[in-house]
Amino acid sequence: MFPHKAFETYWCGDSALGGEGDMRSCVAGKVHDIDSDSSDASDYEPDGSGKFHMMDLFAVFPVGSDVESVEKTGYFDASALAAAQKQKPVDTDRPFLMYRDVNQYKDGEKESTYTRDWFDPFMPYNGYNGSKDDTVKMKPAPSDETAYYLVEDVQPDWDSLEDANIKGVSAKSQKSNGKNASKNANTKKSDSQSDAATRSLMKSIAGKYGFASGSGGWSTTMTVASDGTFSGTYHDSDMGITGDDYPKGSVTISNFKGRFKDAKKNADGSYTMQCDKSALKIDGNIGDTYIKNGSKYTVADPYGIAPCGAFTVYPAGYDSSQLSEAIVGWSHAWYDSMPAKLETPIIVNVEDTNLGSESQQDAFFQSKYLE
C-alpha cells in the first residue's frame, strides 16, 4: 500500500509534478508549463533536476502469510533480513503490516533522478519499465519487533471483578476504604460508560465531512477516524488579491488535526461531544505568510473547528425537521434537499461565534463528493 500521490509523482524543488493530464515539466530545478512557456514540448525533456522521493510504503501480510517465500523474492534488503533473523520471528497467526522506515536509509538513497521512462525505484516493480533489481529493497524485514500487528480494542469488564481484600488493614480503615472504593467504583463505572458511549459514537461517525456555503472559494474538509481523531484543511482562495510576488492571488489556509472526546447522548437522540483543545494542532503559526507557486498563503484558525469547544452530532436516522434553519442552510452546498431522516451524520460546531454573539452552528456534512 502507498499514497496515491506516490504513484506518478516526482518533485521539482518543493513542487509535486506528474499524474494524468499534468502538462508541466522540471527544467533546471524550476517548474515550467509546457503549454504556455513553449510551443515545442521537446524543449522540456527531463534534464535530471526532477527527483523521485521515497514515500510511505506498507507491505500487508494477512493471517497465515508465507513470509519466507516473500523474503526469497528479494523484496527485503539483505542487511535488514540478517538483522531480523537475530530477532524473535514474526507471528503469522496475526495479520500485520510492515512499514518502510526511511530513517534506515542514507540521505543519498532517499531520492532518485526522474527520467523519461518514469522508473521510480521506490515503488514496487510493475514489470513495464526499469528492472526488478533496480528497485530499492525494503527496510526493515519482518520480525516480532518490526511488525505492526492488528490490535483489537478489548477492555476488561471491571464490574465483574471482585474487590481486593488487603491483609493488615484495620477494620475501621477497611470500612472507610470500602466507602471510598464504592465511590471510586461508581466514578469508574460512570467514566467507563462515558468511554463506551464515546467509542460507539466515534465508530458511527467515522468518515469524510465538508463545511461550505456552496458559493465563494472557501471550504473546510475533515476526516474523522473511528477513534475520534480528526484531520483536515480549511482553504479560502481570493484570486483578486495579488502582488508582485503572488500574481495568482491569495489563500488563507489551515491544515489541522485534533481529537473529539467525552460524548454524551441527549434526550432528543443527538449527541454532545467535546473538541480536545490540548490535542488541536495546526501547521505553522497563525498569521504566518509564505509564497508558493505564485500565490500568497496566510495561516489561520481552522474555520468550522475553532474555538475547539462543544460539538453536537445529529446521527443518521435523525428527524431533519428538528434541525435549526442555520444547520439546514449549510446543507445546500451538499444536497438539493434535506431527507426526512438523515442518511448520514451531521457534526455541528455550537461555539463558533466569530460573526456575532450567537453561534453560527457551523455544520459538517458527509457527502459522496468527498469520497
N, C-alpha and C positions, 0 to 999 in steps of 0.2 A: 504494500500500500504506500502511496505517496501523494502529496498535494497535487491537484490538477495543474497548478501553476508550474510544477516541476517538469511536466510532460514535454512542453515545447519551448520553454523559456530559457533565454540567455540574457546576460546583463551587459549593458553599455554604461560604465560608470555605476551610478545608482539607479538607472532606469532599466526596467524589465521589458524585453522585447520578445517577439515571436508569437506563435499562435496563429490560428487560421484568420486570414484577412489582414494581418499586420503588415503594412507597406512601409515599414521603417527599417533602416539599416544602421550599423555602427561603423563609423569611419573615424579613425584617429581618436577613438575614445569618446566621440560625440554622436548623438542621435541625429540622423538625417531622415527627412520624409522624402521617399523616392519620388512621389508624385509631384511635389511642389519644388523640390530642390534640384531636380534634374529630369530631362526628357529621356535620358539614357540610363536605364537601371544598371547597366554594366559598370557605371562609374562607382557603384556602391557594393561591389563584391566584397565579401569578408576580408578584412586586412589583418586579422589576428588580434584586434583590440577588444572584440566581444568575448565574453567569458561565460562558460557554464559554471554554476556554483553547486557545491554539494548541498543538497537539501534533505529534509526529513525523509526517511525511508524505514518502513516496517516490514518485517517478514512474519507472516501469520502461520502458526502451527496448530492445527486442530488436535483434538484428543487422538492419541494413537499414531501420531505422525512418525514416519521413518526418518528420524533426524540423521542417522548415519548415511543414508543414501543421499540426502541433500548435501551433506558435508563432502561426499566423494565427488560431487559435480564441480567443485572448485568455487562454489558460491561465496564461501567464507575465506578470509585471509589466513594464510598458513600460520603466521605467528599467533593470531587470535585463537586458532584451533589448538595450538600447542599449549597456550595458557589455559584454555577451557578444559583440557584433558587433566590438568592438575587440580581441578575443582570438582565439586560434587556434581554428578550427572544431572541433566535437566529431567524433570518429572513429566513424562509424556502421557501420563494419565490425566493431566490437566491441560486445557488449552492455554497457549501463551504466545506472546509477541516478542520478537527480537527487534530492538531499535538501534539503528546505525548511530554510533556515538562519534560525532565529528571531532570531539576532543582527543580521540585516539589517532588522529591523522595529523601529519605535519602540515604546516601552512601551505607549502607548495603542492600538496596532494588534495587540497580542498577546492581548486578551481582548474578548469581546463579550457583551452582556446576553442572558441566557436569556429567551426569550419563549414564549408559549403555543403558537406554531406550530412550535416545535422547529427553527427555522432556525439552523444552525451555519455561519457564514461561513467557517470554517477547514476544512470538509470539501468535497470535490468536489461540484458541484451535482448533485442527484439528480432534478431535474425535477418535484418534488412540492410543495415549499414554498420561499418566498423567491424569489430570481431569480438567474440566472447572473451578472448584472452585479454583484450584491452579494457574491459570493464573494471572499475575499481572494486576490489573484493571487500566484503562486509566485515566490519569490526563492531562489537566483539562477536565471538562464536557462542553457540548455545551452551549454557551450564546453569546450575541451580542459582548461581549468584547473578548471572546476567539476564535471565529470562524475566519477562513481566507476565506474571500469572493472572488469570481471571480470579478475582476475589469476590465472593458473594457477601452481601451486606447482611450478616447474621448477628442479632443481638440476643443476649441471654434473657430468659424470662425471669426478671428479678423478683417478681411477686411470688413465684413458685419456690424460691429458695428460703430455707429456714433461717431464722435469726441466730446469730452466733451466741453461745453461752460461754463467756470468758471466765476461766477459773481465776481465783484470787481476788475477785472484785466483791466488795461488801454488798450485802442485800440492799442497803439504802442506796448505795451508789448505783447498783444494778437496776433498782427500781427507777431511779432518776434517769439513768441512761436508757432504760426501756421507754420512758416517755419521750425522751429526745429522739430515740431510734424510731418511735412511732411517727413523730412529727417529720423526721427526715425521710421515712418511708413514704409518707403521704406526699412530701415535696418531690421525691424522686418519681413517684407514680405520676404526679401531675406533669413533671418535666418529661417523663417518658411518653405520656400521652401527647404532649405538645410536639415532641420529636417525631412521633409516629404520624401525627397529622401533617407535619411539615414534609416528611419524606413522601407521604402519599400524594400531597398536593403537587410537589415538585415533579414527580413522575408524570402526573396527569397534564401538566402544562408545558412539559419539555417541548421545544420546537423553535421555529424562527418567527419573529414578530417584526412588524413595521409600524412606525408612528409618522404620519404625514398628513398634510391637508389636501393633497391632490392637486394643488396649484403651487407655483413657485419652484425654486431649485433646491429645496431642503427636504431632508428626511432623516429619521433615526431608525436604524435596524438593530435588532438584538436577537441573540440566540441564547435560549435558556436550556441548561443541561438538567438531567434528571436528579442531580444532587443539589440543585438550587443555585449553582454558579451561573453567571451570565457574562456575555461579552458582546460588544457591538461598536457601531460607528455613527456619530452624528455628523452630517455633511450639509453645508449650506453654501451654494455657489452664487456669485454675483459677477457675471462677466462684464458688467458695466463699470466696475471699479478697477481701473488699470493704472499702470505706471511704467516707467522706462524699463524696470527690471521684471515687470509682470504684465506683459501685454495681453495675456489670455484671461485676465481677471483675478478676482479674489475669492478665497474659500475659507469659511470658518469650519473648523474640524475638531472632533473629539473622539479618539479611539479609547474605549473604556472596557473595564472588566470589574466584576464585583460578585456579590452573593446575596440571595434572599434567605430569610430565616424567620423563625417564630410565627408559623402560620396558625390561624385560628378560624374556625368556621363561624359564620354569622347566622342569625336567625332566618334571614331571607334566602339562605343557600349559597351566598357569596362567601369569600374568604378574605381575611385581612392578613397581610404579611409585612415584614419589615425589610427594608434595604439596609444591609450591614455597612454603616459608614466607615468602619475600620478596614473593610475589605475593598471599598471602591477605589480604583486606581485609574488614572488616565495617562496617556503617553505625553510626556512633556509637562510644562508648567503653563497654567492659564495666562494668556496674554503673549506668550512666545510667538514669534513670527519667523517664517523661513520661505525661501523661494524654491519652487520645484516645477520643472517642466513649463516654465513661463507663467506660473500662477503664484500668487502670494497666499500662503496659508497662515491662519491665526488659530492657535489652540484655545479652546473654550470649554466651559462646562458641558457635559452631555445633556442636551435638551431632551426632556422627557424622563430622564433619570434623576437629575438634580432636583431637590437637595438631598436625595437618598434618604427618604423617610418612609412613611406608610404607603403601601400599595393595596389596592383591592383587586381581587381576582373574581371575575364572573365566569364560572366554568361552562363547558359545553352542556347544553340542555337547559341553561338558564332562560327564564322568560324575558325576552328582549323588550317587552312593553314596560318592564320595571326599570329600564336603563334611563339615565338622565338625558336631556336634549344635548348636553355638552358631549357626552360619550358618543351618542348616535351621530353627532356632527362630524366626528373624526372618522366615521366608518366610510364616508363617501369616497375616500382615496382607495378603498379596497373592495367595496361591494356596491352593486347597483341599488340594492335594498336590503334591509336587515331581515333575516329569517325570524319567524315567530319564536323559535327556540334556537339559541346559539348553537352553531355547528362546531365551533372551535372556541377556546377560551379568549377572554379579553383581560389584559393586565392594565390597570389604571393607576397613575400616579396622583394621589389625592392631596399632595402637599406642594405642588408647583404653583406658586403664586407670583411669578415674575412679571405678569401683566396687570397685577392688581392685588387686592386684599383677599379675593376669593380664589379657590382652587380652579385651575383650568381643566382639571380632570384629563390630563394627557393620556390617551388611550392607545395601547399597543394591540394590534390585531394580527392573528395568524392569517396567512394568505398563500394561495397557490403561486402567486407571483414571486414569492420569496424562496420557493423550493429550488 
